[in-house]
Amino acid sequence: MLEMSTNLPVKIEVVESEKLLNKSYPNFNHVVAKGMVEIADTHVVKCCPKSETQYKDKGEHMRLEGKAKMLRIIISEDDRWEGEPLHEAIIKTGHDRYSGSQGV
């Protein structure tokens, strides 16, 4: 019988305007020492907030449509940064730099 690995890959994707992603990328880059980090061009066809008022006054990046950039980070489930799981550190870094991203 096959056993499931306890060291699974974790993929984190952030879709944002090029301006905001370029501003935030160095913060992600210093946290990720292992794995893969990719930035790719993408095109947002539709972005639907959970509610009309949820993102009110959050800024222009919440109305993201058209040309955008995708930051994709693939790491290992057991990777750590400063004693905490790396995926949690990446999420915190994203929230600290700009809350309200399109997807994490």
C-alpha positions as CSV (number, residue, x, y, z in Angstrom):
1,M,0.0,0.0,0.0
2,L,1.3,3.5,-0.9
3,E,1.9,5.8,2.0
4,M,1.2,9.5,1.7
5,S,4.2,11.7,2.0
6,T,4.3,14.0,5.0
7,N,6.4,16.5,3.0
8,L,3.9,17.8,0.4
9,P,4.4,20.7,-1.9
10,V,2.6,24.0,-1.1
11,K,1.7,26.4,-3.8
12,I,0.8,30.1,-3.1
13,E,-0.3,32.3,-5.9
14,V,-0.9,36.1,-5.8
15,V,-2.4,38.0,-8.7
16,E,-1.9,41.7,-8.5
17,S,-1.0,44.8,-10.7
18,E,2.5,44.9,-11.9
19,K,3.2,48.0,-9.8
20,L,2.0,46.5,-6.5
21,L,3.7,43.2,-7.2
22,N,7.0,44.8,-8.0
23,K,6.8,46.8,-4.8
24,S,6.0,43.7,-2.7
25,Y,8.2,41.0,-4.4
26,P,11.4,41.8,-2.5
27,N,9.6,41.1,0.8
28,F,8.5,37.7,-0.4
29,N,11.9,37.0,-1.9
30,H,13.9,37.4,1.3
31,V,11.6,34.9,3.1
32,V,11.9,32.1,0.5
33,A,15.3,30.4,0.6
34,K,14.2,27.1,-1.0
35,G,11.6,26.1,-3.6
36,M,10.5,28.0,-6.7
37,V,9.4,31.6,-7.1
38,E,7.9,32.6,-10.5
39,I,6.4,35.9,-11.8
40,A,4.3,35.6,-14.9
41,D,2.1,37.8,-17.0
42,T,-1.6,37.0,-16.7
43,H,-4.9,38.5,-17.8
44,V,-7.7,38.8,-15.3
45,V,-11.0,38.3,-17.0
46,K,-13.2,38.7,-13.9
47,C,-12.6,39.4,-10.3
48,C,-15.6,39.1,-8.0
49,P,-15.4,40.2,-4.4
50,K,-17.4,38.2,-1.8
51,S,-19.6,41.2,-1.1
52,E,-20.1,44.7,-2.5
53,T,-18.9,46.4,0.7
54,Q,-16.2,44.1,1.7
55,Y,-13.4,45.8,-0.2
56,K,-14.8,49.4,-0.1
57,D,-11.9,51.9,0.3
58,K,-9.2,49.2,-0.1
59,G,-7.7,50.9,-3.2
60,E,-7.4,50.5,-6.9
61,H,-5.9,47.0,-6.8
62,M,-9.2,45.6,-5.7
63,R,-10.7,46.4,-9.1
64,L,-8.1,44.3,-10.9
65,E,-9.1,43.4,-14.4
66,G,-7.0,43.0,-17.6
67,K,-3.2,42.9,-17.5
68,A,-1.7,41.7,-14.3
69,K,1.1,39.7,-12.8
70,M,1.0,36.4,-11.0
71,L,3.5,35.6,-8.3
72,R,3.7,31.8,-7.8
73,I,5.7,30.3,-4.9
74,I,6.1,26.6,-4.6
75,I,7.7,25.3,-1.3
76,S,7.7,22.2,0.8
77,E,5.2,21.7,3.5
78,D,7.9,21.4,6.2
79,D,10.0,24.4,5.2
80,R,10.3,26.9,8.0
81,W,11.3,30.5,8.4
82,E,12.3,32.0,11.8
83,G,10.7,29.0,13.6
84,E,7.3,29.1,11.9
85,P,5.9,27.2,8.8
86,L,7.2,29.0,5.7
87,H,3.8,29.1,4.1
88,E,2.4,31.0,7.1
89,A,5.3,33.4,7.1
90,I,4.7,34.2,3.4
91,I,1.0,34.8,4.0
92,K,1.8,37.1,6.9
93,T,4.4,39.0,4.8
94,G,1.7,39.5,2.1
95,H,-0.8,40.8,4.6
96,D,1.7,43.1,6.2
97,R,2.7,44.6,2.8
98,Y,-0.7,45.1,1.3
99,S,-3.9,43.7,2.6
100,G,-6.7,42.8,0.2
101,S,-4.7,41.0,-2.5
102,Q,-6.7,39.1,-5.1
103,G,-5.7,35.7,-4.0
104,V,-3.3,34.1,-1.6
